[in-house]
Amino acid sequence: MKTQILSLLACCLLLAFCKTVPKTDAPKPAEQYNTAVEAPLVSTISIPVNISISDLVTSINNKLSGKALYEDYSYTDNNNDGFMMNAWKSRDITLNLNGQTIKYYVPLKLWLKKNLYVSEAEAEAEIGLSFKTTFAIKEDWSIQTNTVLEYHEWLSKPVLKTGMGNVSIESIANLAIGRSKKDLTQTIDRLVSQQLSLRPAVQEVWNALQTPTLLSDEYKMWIKTTPTGISMTPIVTDWNSIKAKISVDCLNDVNFGAQPAFRENTSLPLLRNIEYDNTPDEFQVRVATDVPFPEAERIARTFMVGQVFESGKKKVKVDDLQIWGNNDRIVVNTLLSGSFVGNIYFMGRPVYNAQKNQIEMTDFDFHFDTKNMLLKSASWIFQGTIKKKMKDSMIFPLDENIKALRAEIQNTLKYYPIQPGVVLSGTVDTLTVENTRIMPNSIRVNLFSKGKLQVDVKGL
């Protein structure tokens, strides 16, 4: 009998508790997203390229030191001319450029040997050759050159030393020089093409841009660049350098968490020509930065989970929350316990506050169905501060992220070697937020950055 009374009492207490602790039956807002495709955030990176003429001349002289430019060890070639000749650099080459034309003066030491039928005689001489090379950059980024020998002058004339005395062979040597012009100019063409080859450097830049870069280890912040096109201005010259501008069109994404997956596109596009004066000196980069919903939930939970809100004798505690998107709004599903048990839903539109450099919520309120249900069963919750506290917890500061992003980019651009002798450097002048939008898995923030880049080619 006693047991039956206790069971009846327990049931009454449970019924009384159920009456005083309502549970929401309001339907949750749907998880849905705008189907409109976001226009790609195309960026333009304009990279001025400087090639030092003095470095170019030094490199050419170093590469030619001790190397023969021309070798002929046969009496029978060149229509049995009975003449042998070797040529190598005797002094430093001088060079000047004008537009797409290179002119250089090449002093050569000559060794000559003449078949005199009954004997042989050798001679040495020094000659100065003046070459002119016109060049053009082809669609595949290779250099097409055309070199001609403009004139030559004898710095010391060739004289054969024979048993009967010295014999001037200037006229014969002139003929030999004439016959060897093709070989000499082909050698120069090959050398110039190698020294001014742009494709390896451009290919290196193209590949390097695509590798995801860890900008911040603390925030696990990665930037991934996808180049979509590349163009270049004609080469211009002054007394000190060869100049051009390379313009890269690309897409940029910043991700938080693990290294983003990517597939490198190693196919360097064909060259597109652009005008030098119409190319800006600064880069303009748009970056899509995502605040994933799990990260937003983590930040909001830090402020809200465990918070207790009271109204008279009634109080509720926030046990958990979950975030998802509903078109252009954020849904915050909040699990409560205490005098009210169940889920209530808030909605708000994320906006960027430029003055405070943070994402915050506007039009933040109880969801319509939740509001109707609470008015009927737990209107006292409206009298508390839960809505304000929840709105304050839905603030995502970007100041530190943007500062970290800018600092990391700036640090990388202080000195970024692309390949030996090719160095990228620059500055980040501005980094600002353009807009925000809701994505299926995140709050997306579009950043816009301006700055300057420079590529120096040294020690070729």
PyMOL commands that set and color helices and strands:
alter all, ss='L'
color gray80, all
select helices_A, chain A and resi 2-20+53-64+77-80+170-195+199-210+293-304+368-377+379-383+386-393+399-414
alter helices_A, ss='H'
color red, helices_A
select strands_A, chain A and resi 42-52+68-72+83-89+94-98+101-115+120-137+143-156+159-162+165-168+213-216+221-232+236-237+241-256+272-273+282-292+308-311+314-326+329-338+342-353+358-366+396-397+416-419+422-439+442-457
alter strands_A, ss='S'
color yellow, strands_A
deselect
rebuild
show_as cartoon
